């Protein structure tokens, strides 16, 4: 078997002080692409280890589905950062690291005497990334800087929920935790850019990522709509406010998405649904005209799609117009696309007799591919190995275990 090539971030060491979702998702992406990510957990572990779900036969309950999904490819050390000895171990680790990532509330790291200023004075090349609900005061102090924030807060105040829902009066959160995941992605970009600059200049920097800011950045169209027209966008269901048709229609056995807002795609759609009589109809000829009659447009499309199954419509529409059936997760597991693309990857699950499946690595690179190398770690699974990295071996390491500084 050919050995796997190194990832693009091979040789980069990251100290991961994050918990729950936004930070772990960020550092997992770095780990997927070759970075050595040392996850520093409190002695009781990341909170998500206890949040489930668990396999029915898993009596160990050391790695939940939540934890497994965003902590693969990492090494774990359990460390008491409130003790002077634990803090010193962390400082020794950070002295040899390229980056540190944390998602604590503002002021927590300062209270632990682990501020960016202190760490960068010890390691000038250090890239320090902080993911917070409303950002860090170093970049501009939000009036909400001290507020705690979870995914739903980011979605709400970043503008996403304000345009998501079945009607103008019913805002709804997006299903996945995008208020955490989107900031995690932006943090990856910031860290990689800062690492590139540090290698050229020798100087690290502070990377400040606000959950609310990142959600706003990806909800960008509300800004231009309000700025250009003065209109406040609101939830409009599954239809696009500016393009038609561009939304969801019913099939005989479920739902599907399709978009044909350009004149060329609209004509193709009319041919597919056997409405040749409308090809030259001025009432529907242009997107603006169709938008003004969108109820009629969706009705005439559904008049056809309701008579066909999703499989039949896939055969008819697939590859001709932008189209896709709405999948539940069982559909995803059944579709060969996801296995072919390595987006469903089986990993070992301690405590369970059979492997579990995690989402794969979506960024495909020809020369330095990322991959799922191993499952998420048990709490403290690599503590001794990581202690050696920091210069603690033999009696020095044993003393830390004996004094309950590490686990």
N, C-alpha and C positions, 0 to 999 in steps of 0.2 A: 504494500500500500504506500502511495506517495505521501510524504509528510505534508501537513498543511502549511502554507506559507504564513509568515507573520502578519499580523494585522497592521493597519496603517498607523496605529498608536503604540506599536510595540516599543518597549523601552520607557514609556511614560508611566510614572507612578502617581496614583491618586489616593489621597486620604479621604475616605467617604464618611462624613459625620452626619449624614442625612438619615431621616426616618420617613415612614409612611409611603408617599407616592411621588411627589414632584422631584425631590432630590434623588431617591433611589432609581427612578426611571432615567434621569439624566446620567447618573454614574454607570448604570447598566449599559447604556449605549456606548459609553467610553470603554467599558470592559469588553463588550461585544467586538470592538474593533482593536483589541490587543492591549489596551492599557491594563496595568496591574492595579486593581482597585482593592484597597485594604479597607474593609468596612468596619469601622469602630462603633461597637454597640454598647449600650449600658449593660450592666451585669444581668438585668432581666430581659435584655434583648429588645430589638425593634418592636414597637407596638403591634405591627401587622402580623408578627408571628402568632399572636393570640386571636386574631380577628377571623380566621377561617377563610374559606371552607377547608374541610379535611376529608380525606378518603374514609369511607365507612370502616375499613379494616385498620386504620392508622391509630394505634393506641399510644404511639410515641408523641404525636402532635407537636413536633419540634419545628416543622416547616409548613405553614399554611399555604393554601393556594395563592392568597394575596401576596405573601412574602416571596414565594417561588417565582411569581410572574415578573418581579422587578428587581431581583437580586442575584440572578444567575451570573456565572463567570467571576464572582467576587470571592475574596477571602475574608473570614470573620475573626475579629479579636474582640472579646468582651472586656471592657475596661472601665474602672471607676474614675471618671474625670474630676470628681469633686475632692478626691484625695490628692495631696501633693505628689505622691509617687506616681499615680495614674496620669496626672497632668504632665509629669516629666517624661513618662514613656511616650505620650502623644507628641510632645515637643521634639523628642529625638526622632520620631517617625517623620514628622513634618520637615525637619532639617534636611532629610534626604529625599523629599518628595518634589514633584513638579507642580502639583495642584492639590488644593484642599477644597472640598465642597460641603456646605452646610445649609440647612433650611430651618434653623432655629428662629424664634422670634427675636426681633432687634434687642440688643443688649445682653443676650444670654452669653455669648462668647466673651464679651467684655467682663462680665461678672466672674467668668471662669479664668480671667486673666489670659485669654487666648485671642486677643483682638488681632485684626489684620495688621495693624501697625507693628505690634510685637512680633508676629510671625514673619512679616516681611523684613523686619530688621535682622532677624536671624537667618533668613533665607531670601535674599533679594530677588531671586528668579521665580519665587513662588507666585503662582496664579491662585487667587483666592476668590471663589464664587459663592455668592449668597443668594438663595432663593427665598423671598419673603412675600407675604400677601400684598404689601403696598410699597415694597422697595426698601432700600437702606438710606438713612439720612445723609450718607456721604454724597449721594447723587441728587439730593433735593428732598427735604423732609416733608413727607405727606402728613396732612392732619390726622391720617389714620395709621401712621407708622407703627403705633403700639398695638393695633388691633390684631388678634389672631385671625387666620383665614384658612378655610378649606376650599376645595374645588368649587362648591356651589356659590361661594362668595365671589370668587374670581369670575365665574360665568355671569353672575348677577350684575356686578359693578363694572365689568369690562364691556358690557353691552350685548353679550351673546344671547342671554335669556330674553332681552327686550325685543329681539326679532325672531324668537323661536317659540312656536306654539300654534294651536289650531285656528286661533282667531285673535283679533286685536286686543281682546280683554283677558287672554289666558296665556301668560308667559310660562314656558316649560324649560327645564334644564335639559341639556344634551345628555344622552345616556352615558357614554364613557366619561371619565373624570378629566375632561379636557382643560378644566381650570387648573389642574395640576400637570397634566401631560404636556400641554403647550408650553408652559414655562420651563419644563424639563428639557424640551427640545431647544428652546432659545438659549438655555444655559449651556447646553452642549456646544452650540455654535459659538457663544461667547468664550467658552473655555478653550476651544480649539484655536480661535483667532488669537487669544491672549498667549497661548503656548507658542504659536508661530512667531509672534512678536518677541516673546521672551528669548527664543532661540537666536533671533537676529540681534536683539538689543542687549540681552543680558538682564533685562528688567521685567519682573512680574508686575501684576496689577490686580486691582479689585474689580471683579465682575459682578455687577448688581442687577438682579433679575426680579422684577415685580410680577406677581401672578396676574394682577389686574391689568397692568400695562400690556402683558403678552396676549391676554385674551382680547383686549382692545385692538392690538395690532393685527390679529387675525380676523377681527370683525370689521375690517377696514372700510367696507362699503358704506356703513352707516355714517362715517365721517364725511365721505364725499357727497353722499345724498343730502345730508343736512347742510353742508357748506355750500353746495351748488344750488340747491332748490329751497332750502329752509324747511323741508319736510322732515318730520320725525318718523323714521321707519318703525314699524310695529310688526308683531307676529302675523304671518300671512299663510299659515299652514304649510303644505308641501309644494306650493307653487312659487316660482321665482317672481319677484316684484317687477322685474324689467324685461324678462324674456318669456316667450310663449310659442309653443308649449315647452315647458321645462319643469317637470314635476313628477307626480305619482299618479298612476291610474290603476284601476282594478282589472285583474285577470279573472278567469273562471275559478281559479283555485288559490288566489292570493293577490299580491300587489307587485308592481314593477315600476321602475323609473325609466323615463325616456326624455330626451331633449332634441327638439328640432326647431330651434329659434331662427336659424338662417333660412333664407328662401330656398336654397338648394336642398337642405335636409327636410324642409317642410314638404317640398314636392315629392321627395323620396318616400316620406311617410304616407302621403296621400296615395301614392301608388301601392304601397304595402297593404294599406287598409282598404284598397279597392274603391277609393273615392276620387276617381279620375275626373269626375264632373266638377271638382272644386279646384283643380290645378290652376286654372286661370281666373278664379273668382276673386275680384278685387277686395271683397270683404275680408279675405284671409291672406292676401298676397304678400304683405309685409309684416314684420314682427310687431310694429306699432299698431297695425290694424288688428292683428290677432290678439294682442294684449287688451285692446278695448273690448273684444268679444270673447274673453278667455273662457267664460262658462260654456259658451257654444263650442269652442275649440275642444275643450276637454270632454264635453259630452259626445261630440262626434267621434273622437278617438276611442273613448270608452265603449261606445256602441259596438265597436269592433272587438276591442281587447277583452271585454267581458265574455265573449263567446269562445275564447281560446284559453288553453292552459298556459302556465308559465313556460313549460317545456316547448309547447308549440310556438309561442311568441319568441322564445329564445332562438328557435330554428329560423323563424321568419325575420326577426329584427337584427339578430346578432351579426355584427360586422358591417351592417348597412347604415344604421343610424346610431348615435350614442344611446345606449340602452343597457339596462341590467335589472334582473329580478331582485327583489328585496329578500335577502338571505337571513335566516336565523342561524344560530351557530351549528346546528346539525347539517344545514345545507353547506356551510363552509367546510366541515369535516368531510362531506361527501364529494365535494368538487375537486377534481384532480389538480386544478390550478395551484392550490395552496400547498400540496405536497410536492409538486414539481418545483415550485419556487422556494421550497424549504421554509415555508411560513408556519408549518405545524411540526414542531420538533419534540420528540419524546426524551424525557430526562428521568433519572432515578428519583424515587421519592422515599426517603428513609421512613420506615414505619409501615410502608405499604408493600404488598407483594408484587405489584405491577407498576410500570412507569406511568408518569403523567405527561400531559402535553402542554407545552408553552408556545406562545407566539414567537416566530422566528425573527431573523434580522432583515428588515426591509431594505436597507441600503446595500445594494449588490456592487461589489468592486472587483474588477478583473484581475488586478495584480496583488492587492492586499485585502482579500475578502474577510469580512467579519463573520463570526459563527458562534453558535452556542457550544461552548467547550464542555461545560459541566453545570450541574444543578446549583441552586442557591445553597449557601453553606449552613451547616448547623451552627448554633450559637457557640462562638469560641473555637470552632473547628480548627482554625489555623493560628491560635494564639501563640503557641510556642514558636512556630515558624516566623511569625511576624515579630515576636520579641527578639529573635536572633537578628532580624533585619535592623532593629533599633539598637543592637549591641548588648542585649540581655540574654545570657545563656547560663546553663548549669545552675549554680547556687543562687545567682542573681535572679534568674527566672523563677526558681523554686520559691524564693522568698516572696515574690509578688503573688504567686498562687496561694501560699500559706497565709498571707495577710489579707486575702480576699480583695486584692487590687485588680486582679485579672481573673478570668474564668476560661 
